[in-house]
Amino acid sequence: MNIINQLLKPGAVAVIPTDTVYGLVARAVDRTAVKRLYALKHREHKPGTIIAGSVKQLIDLGIKARYLKAVEQYWPAPISVIVPCGPELAYLHMGLSSLAVRIPNDNKLLAVLQATGPLLRSSANDPAQPTAVTVDEARKYFGNRVDFYEDGGDLFGHQPSTVIRIVDDAIEIVRLGAVAIDESGRITSVS
């Protein structure tokens, strides 16, 4: 069974290669799957990132278009942008009223996202442990507690996404990752 069919199963949680590193993923509209993912990561008040195939998918999920229009020039790329969101997405944002979102620059992943809709993703690791760079490392973290693993080879050296937030028309870098951005929002390097 292919990755799309697996992810479309109710409650499914998987480990897949993303545009950056291996991610633990669940369909963002599937509340049971989201709850499972957060339980696997022992997450409270630390939401994952939403990856989507298009800005329209993010809008359909419930994120306001005005927040996305201001940042869509950064995509597709390994840049996650923290945007405000309302109480209808509290099961995703864990009471923080914001989520990191991005549109990946990876054709295979974009094809999956077009079929599944947005995915909630978190790095494939236990808290305070290194992110898995192979499927075997991910299996050591999660064993049979996830529904399937998609092997994307060795991702050693891949950087996580850069995470930014717009504050008073300036860029605040929350986490430096695969893309360097200056305070004006100009991309200065890509690794």
TAUR-V659427 format. One record per backbone hydrogen bond with DSSP energy under -1.0 kcal/mol. CO is the residue of the C=O (numbers start at 1). NH is the residue of the N-H. Records with the same first field share a line. If there is no record, write none. Layout:
BEGIN
CO: NH + NH
END
This chain:
BEGIN
2: 6
3: 7
4: 8
6: 9
9: 12
13: 147
14: 25
15: 150
16: 23
21: 18
22: 124
23: 16
24: 122
25: 14
26: 120
27: 30
29: 31
30: 34
31: 35
32: 36
33: 37
34: 38
35: 39
36: 40
37: 41
38: 43
49: 121
50: 102
51: 119
54: 58
55: 59
56: 60
57: 61
58: 63
64: 68
65: 69
68: 71 + 72
71: 74
72: 75
77: 79
78: 162
80: 164
81: 101
83: 99
86: 89
87: 90
89: 92 + 93
90: 94
93: 96
97: 85
99: 83
100: 50
101: 81
102: 52
103: 77
106: 110
107: 111
108: 112
109: 113
110: 114
111: 115
112: 116
113: 117
118: 28
119: 51
120: 26
121: 49
122: 24
123: 125
124: 132
126: 129
133: 155
134: 138
135: 139
136: 140
137: 141
138: 142
139: 143
142: 145
148: 15
155: 158
160: 178
162: 80
163: 174 + 175
164: 82
165: 172
167: 170
170: 167
172: 165
175: 163
178: 191
180: 188 + 189
182: 185
183: 171
186: 182
189: 180
END
